[in-house]
Amino acid sequence: MAIGIALIGSGIFAKEEHLPAIQDTPSLSLKAVYSRSLKSAKALSGELLNVELYSDDQDGRKFEDLLKRDDVQGMVIALPILAQPEYIKRALAAGKHVLAEKPIAKDLATAQHLLKWTQNSSNTPATYTVAENFRFIDSYVWGSEQIASLGRILTFRVRVAAMVKAGSKYYETAWRKNPEYQGGFLLDGGVHFVAATRLLLKGGGQTIKKISAYTAQLQEHLPPVDTLNATMQLDNGSSGTFSISFGTTDTGSEYLVACEKGVVHVARGKVTVTKTSQDAETKEFLDEGNGVNQEIKAWAQSLVNGKRNDMQSPDEALKDLEILESCLKSGEQGGKPVDVKQ
């Protein structure tokens, strides 16, 4: 029998990514949708049958009423960054398994407090997981596997560049337009690229240990900063660069890891491996999407197995956040090196 779940939140990503992925997962059965208003809940659910709608503007149909339902065992929570921790705790306290959107929290201190609370078995019997779809994108996973066979990592380069324009769909989300958390789009979007970088480096057995970064606000409509350029040192003493900008005329996304026995270059949907003294070989992943479908299926399988998927562990999300926060703190101090502790 399929596991009953609820979708909490009715934003762009919930509608365009989470809902289709849930519908494409036979082991999950969507029982309910919750949003702040009935109007937004209806906008997400459309013509779905047998899905009940909950919202703050309905008597007897608020979030606390949804938590009382025995046929809802799990919740996918996709709410604004500042709102999520409260809803995560309330769901877990009610015994509902949770898959909550990244980042884990607005800052490291809040994330550590949340994680400590969720690890106390007296607070909840349920499992808490964090959704980071980039860890499930096929090209990144396969690229990491190739790096594992190429010996010591010598250097790496990550470049993600785009322009978030005023009026674009994500920019016009009120809580993103006027962020009350560090980094603005660099936090909300940047943790994705940190996760992908960590996944690739993990293939070579390396983690990031020290960061020196410069940050800037290049576009007036993207406060507090929209660009960071960092140098990162690994366990083995090698270093690489990590560059993100949401406020540039440059465009593109690429990850390159150079190892003793070859180089792996990852662009979305394509991985090129060039081994020493051999011609480059390219593998394409035409149907990988954004990784959300794979991510939802992995979560569903973990509920069936009764064991959390390691790639959805909140500890992983905590490490993503620490690296991003370290970049921002270093930037605030004019590039002063910051040690990564997690």
N, C-alpha and C positions, 0 to 999 in steps of 0.2 A: 504494500500500500504506500502511496506517495506521502511524503512528509508535508504537513501543512505549514505554510509560512505566510508572513505578512511583509509588505514592502512599505517602509517608513520613509516618506519624502516623495515629492512629486516634481522634482526639478528636471532640468534638461537631461542629465546623465541617467537619472532613474527611468525616465521615459524612453530615451533612445537606446540605452544599453542594458540596464538591469532588467527591465520588464521583458524585452525579447529573449534575453538569456534565460530567465526563469521559465518562460513559456516553452523554451527549447530543451528543458531539462525534465525528463519524464518522472524522475524520482521526487520532484517537488510539485506541490499543488498550492497555487496562490489563493489564499482564503480571504485576504483583506488588504486594503490600502489605507494608509493614514497620511493626512496632510493637515496643515494649519487651517485650511478652509475647505468646505465641501466642494466649492467651485474648482479648486486646484486638484482635489482628489478625483473629481469627475473627468477633468482634462487628461489625467494620466490613464485612468481605467478605460475610458472610451466605451466600447460596446462589450466589454468583457462580461461574461455570464458567471453567476455564482460567486462573485467577488464583492464583499461588503465594504462600504466606505465609512471611514472614521475621520473626524475632524474636530477642531476646537470649538467650532460654532454649531455643534449638534449636541443636544442633551441626550445622555445615555449612549453616545457614540464617540466619546473622547478617547484619548490614548489609554487612560487607566482602564476603560471598559474593554478595550481590545486586549489588554494584558490578562484579563480574566478568562479568555477563551481557551478551553482545553484542546481544541482542534488546531491551535497555532503553536507549533513547537519551536519555530525559529523565526528570526526577523533579519531582513536586509535593511540596514539603516543608512540612508543617504541624505543627510541634513547638512546645513551650514556648519562650518568648522567649530564655531563657538557653542553651538547648540548640542552637538553630538554627545559629549560625555554624560550629560544628565540622562538622555534617552537610553544610552548604552547601559548605565547603571540600573535604571528602572526596568528595562527589559530583562537583564540578567537576574535581578532580584526576584522577578516573577517567574524565573526558571526557563526563560526563552533563550535558546542558542542565538548568538549574534554574529553577523558578518557586517561590520561597519566600514564605511568608506574611509580612505586615507585623506589627509594625514591623521595619525592617531590622536593628535590634539594640537592646539595652537602653539604650544611650546613644550620643551623637555620637562619642565617642572610639573605641568598639568598632566602630561602623559605618564610620568612616573607615579604620580598620585593615583591616576586611574588604573594603571597596571597593578599597583599594590592592592587596590581595592578588589579588583577582579580575581586576584590570586588568593584571596582569603575565602576559603571554602564555606565559611559561615555566612558569607554575603550572597553566594550563588552556587547552585549545583550545575549550572550550565556552562558551556564553552564560549569563550570570547575570541573572535578572529577579526583580522583587519584585511579589508579588500585592497590589494595592490595588483591591479591587472597586468602591469608591465612584467611582473614576475612570471606571468603565464603566456606571454607572447612567444610564439613558437620560434621565431628567428633569434630572439635573445637567449632562449633556453638552449637551442642547438649551438649557437655561437659559444656559449659558456662551455658546453661539452667539448667543442673543438679546442678551445684554449687549454683545457685540462690535459691534452696530449702533446702540447708544444713546449713544455719545459718552463723555465723561469720567466716570469713577466719582466720585461726590460723597461717598458714605458707604455703609456696609454693616452688617448685623446678623446674627449667627448665634446661635441659641439651641437647645441640645440638653439636655433635662431628663428624668430618669428616676430610679427607685429600684431599685438592685440589692439584692434582698432576700437575707438569709441563707437558704440552702436552695434558691435558684434554681439552674438547671442550670449556668450559667457560674460562679457564685460557688463552687459545690462542687467545681470543678476545683482540685486541691491547689495548683498553682503560682500560680493567680490568688487563691486564698483567703489565702495567706501570701506575698505578692509579695516577691521579693528584687531588685527593680529599681525605678527611680524612678517615681513617679506612680501605681502600681497600675493600677486600671481606666482612669485618665486617659491612661496610656500605651497600654495594650492597645487600648482602644476609641477614645481621643481622636484618634489619628492618622487614623482614618477621616474625622472631621469637619474636620480640618486639610486633608486631601486634597480634600474636596469644596469647601471654602472657596477653596483655591488654584486649583482648576479654574474656579470661577465668576469669580474676580478676573482670572484669565488671559484670560478673554474680553474684558475691558476693558484688557488690556495692562499689568496692574499686579501687583506682587509686594509682599509684606510686608517692611518694612525695620526697624521698631522696635516693641518690645512692652513694655507695662507691665501686670503681672497681680497679682491677689490669689488665693491658694489657701487651702483649708480642708478639714479632715476633719469632716464633719457627722455621719457615722455611725461608731460605734465599730468596727463589723465591716468597714470599708472603709479600711484603712491603705494608704499613709501620708497621702494626701489623696484626696478624692473630688469636689472642686468647684474650678473655676477661672473667674474672670471677668477678661477682658483687654481692654485697648484696644490696637488695632494701627494703626500708621501705614503708609501706602502710599508708593510711589515718588513719586506726584504731590503728596504733602503731605496728602491726604485721610486720614481715619481712620474706624475702625469698631469694633464690639464683637464679642467672641467669648466665648461663655458655655457651659460644659459642667458638668453636675452629674449624678453617678450616685447622689447621696445626698439627693435632695429629693422632696417630695410633689408638686412641679410635674411635668407631663408634656408632651412635645411636641418637635417638631424642625422648625425653619424657618430658611431662609436668605433674606435680603433684600438686594438690591443696588440702590441708587438712583443713577441716571446723569443726565446733562444732559437726555436726551430721553425719559426714562421710568424705570420701576421694574420689576424682575424679582423675583418672590417664588416660592421653590421649597420645596415640601413633598413628601415622598416620594410619587411617583406623580402629581404635579400641578405644573404651572408656570403662574403667572399673570403676564401682561405687561401693564402699563398704560403706554401711550405718552402723551406730553404731549397734552392736549386730546382724548384718545380714550378710549372705553370699555375696560374691562379685558377681555382675552381669555385664556381658560384652555385649556390643553392637558393631557389626562390620558394617563398611561402605565401602563395597568392591568396589563401583563404584564412589567414591567421586573425584578421580583424584587430580589435583593440585588446584582445585577451580576456574580455569580460565573460564571454561564453565559456571559455575554458576555466576561468576562475569560479564561476557559479557552479559548474559541474564538479569541480574539485571540492567545493564546500559541501555540496549535496552528498558526495561520496564520503566525506569525513563524518557527516551526520549518520549515514548508514553504518559506517565502521565504528562509530563511537570514539574516534581518535582524530584530533586536530591535525590538519595538513601543516607541515612545518613552514611552508612558504606563506601561510596565512597567519603565522604566529605574531602576536602583538610585539614580541621582542624584536622581530625583523623590522616592523614598522617603527619601533623606537629607534633603531639604529639608523634608519633612513632619515628620521627627523633630526637626530643628533648631528649628522653630517651637514644637513641643510642649515640648521641653526648655527653650527660652527662656522660655516661660510659667511652667514650674515653677521655674526659677532666679530669675525676677523675683519670684515668689510667696514664695520663701524669703528674699528680701531686702526684703520689705514693699512690693513694687510698684516697685522700682527699674527704670528703663528698661533694656532689653537690646537691643543691635543684632543684627539678623539678617544673617549674613555670606554664606550660600550663595546 
